[in-house]
Structures are given as C-alpha cells and as structure tokens.
Amino acid sequence: MKTLDQAFMSLLMGKTGFPEEARAALLQSAQAVEDAGQAPALCQALDAFYGDGFSIENAQPAVAEISEKAGISAYTGWMLFLMQGAKRAKGDYEAKGVGEEIFWATFADLRYKAIECKENHGVWGTFVAFWYPIFYSCDIVKLGRLEYETRAYDGPAYEKGGFSLKPGDKVRSIHIPSSGEPFDREARLASYKMAYDFFREELAGGPLVCVCHSWLLYPGYKAVLKPTSNIVSFMGDFDIVEAEDGNFCDAWRVFGPHHKDPAAQLPEDTSMRRAFKSHLLAGGKTGEALGILVFDGEKIVNL
C-alpha cells in the first residue's frame, strides 16, 4: 500500500525554508490524507500526472476528491500533491546534470506560493497549481534572484543590432518569484551572469536570449512608481516589444487579499500600494508587456 513520504516533505520544507507553522500544518494535512485512506489515490494521481504530460487539468478531479475526503482545503491538497511529486523531480533534475543546490533553489518556489496562499486564502497550500508543470518537466531553474524557463519564443519577430529572433526560437523566459530577495540591478545582473554560465555549453559562444511577459514591464507603470524603483529599473533591462492594456489581473500581488475591494477601500500601508491605489482611483490604465533581453555574459547588448 502506497503512503506519503513525509520524511521527504520535511526535507524539502527544511531545505527551502518553509515557515515552522507551514511545516506543521502541511505534515498534519499529510497525516489527514493517510488517515482518510487517500494516500494511494494521491500516489496514483501523481503517476498519472507524470504519465500524461503533467496535466494539472487532468489531475484536478482526483486532487479535489482526495482533499474533500481528507477534510482539507483543495489548495492544501495541491501543495501535498506537488511536494510528493518533487521527490521524483529531484531525480530527474539530477539526471539532467542539475546540482542539488539549484534544485532546492528552484523548488523553493513552493514556499513562495504557500506563503501567498496563506496571505490570500488563509490556508497553507497553493491556488496556482497551473503554474507548476514546467517544474516537473525540468524546464525551469532558479539562478540567483530570477527563474529561467526554457521555451519556444512566441512573440513578434525581432531584429536589433545584428541580432534576430523569430517565433519558435529557443529562449529563456524570466520569472520573478516573490522570494523577498533583493531585486536591485546588482542582484539581477548577478542572476543573468549565473544563467549565462549555467547555459554556457548550450549557448556555444552565442548570447543568452531572454524574454519576460509580465505586469512588471508595463510601460504605463513608470508614471506610477518612483524613478528609483527596482521595478522601473527592471523595465530598463528589456527592450519592450509589445504592451497590452487590460484588467489588473496581478492586483493580488500588490494588494493581497484586498485586491477585489473597491479602489477607494484598498490598503495604503506600503508605498507601492499607495501609488497603485492613487493610479486606480485616477482611472489609470493597467496592463502587461513583453520584453526581450540579450546578454553576452557581461552586459545586455540589445539596448
């Protein structure tokens, strides 16, 4: 009879810095799954997840049922599912030559999402399980401050300074986890250098080509934030090739559990919250943008 590997869960949470409260709560939830006789079902769901191309959609009914029978939140059920799957992922990363230190740094993303879930929904878990397939297919690594996903470029054709990029070309898509680490230019440059070194053999002397599609690159926010803001500085690392106005889908990243409140009632306890609240009250636009960064190992060369 299959059981949950709570020893690995403890190891993972220790290596990735989960808060003590989260560790205790998640281990208690894992035991609730065991006591409800749902551990075999969770293990079976994981086998199916690995066998069908890491489909979160296909795993959803099983995780929902397991969580209900164990009396835990589905968000918590997803976290248990992902933590159990991480043991197999660790072996897969190692088989690809990724060292243990980088693996733990990469899977610390589970901690960031657990903290976000606690803040926004009051439970330890994750409400963005859809984000995680690339972790189990070994297509993302965290190198310094940033995460780098290997993927095919799907933006507009781009050419500048003798460099060209077309749809289908391999790129590294940059993600900015809510790790709380420094996000200044020095930290970012160190990360770009780490990424260049990590992918050096594959690059074969060529540049590291990165893209980022994020609300953090939306040009309109330059008028919202201070010129000295690290977010404004981050925008300056990229050549913005597309910008789109739209709903503020990432409002929860700024306002946490209050993000659905009327603009007049949004909290003002940080400078960023005050700036965005004023922007929203004034009818300011929100959106996201796509940027390109080409790095030669020492500097950004496409700006």
Secondary structure as UniProt FT lines:
FT   HELIX           6..15
FT   TURN            16..17
FT   HELIX           20..35
FT   TURN            36..37
FT   HELIX           39..51
FT   TURN            52..53
FT   HELIX           56..70
FT   HELIX           74..95
FT   TURN            96..97
FT   HELIX           100..107
FT   HELIX           109..121
FT   HELIX           129..131
FT   HELIX           133..136
FT   TURN            137..138
FT   STRAND          140..143
FT   TURN            144..145
FT   STRAND          146..152
FT   STRAND          158..160
FT   TURN            161..162
FT   STRAND          163..165
FT   TURN            167..168
FT   STRAND          170..175
FT   HELIX           185..198
FT   HELIX           200..203
FT   TURN            204..205
FT   STRAND          208..214
FT   HELIX           215..217
FT   HELIX           219..223
FT   TURN            227..228
FT   HELIX           230..235
FT   TURN            236..237
FT   STRAND          239..245
FT   TURN            249..250
FT   HELIX           251..255
FT   HELIX           256..258
FT   TURN            259..260
FT   HELIX           263..265
FT   HELIX           271..281
FT   TURN            282..283
FT   STRAND          287..295
//
